[in-house]
Amino acid sequence: MQQHSGQHLITAVADHLFKLKTTSWELGRFRSAIELDTPSMTAEQVAAIEQSVNEKIRDRLPVNVRELSLDDPEVEQVRWPGFA
């Protein structure tokens, strides 16, 4: 759950800061990967995402878990609180 929540947080921050959408992700036992819709990223972008994610972790933002059925129209609207 920790890795899964972390993936969602990184994805939300990348989208919020740089409008980078996640195209795929894989959570592995020893290595995880998040693919964003960009051919490359600068070191500054990576550092900004890392800094923002770490700040949110230190702020202990609450995690709310909800289950939605696939046919629920709200599925398309799910976003992290605080990210517009």
Beta strands, then each sheet from edge to edge (+ up, - down):
strand 1: 22-27
strand 2: 32-36
sheet 1: 1+ 2-
end
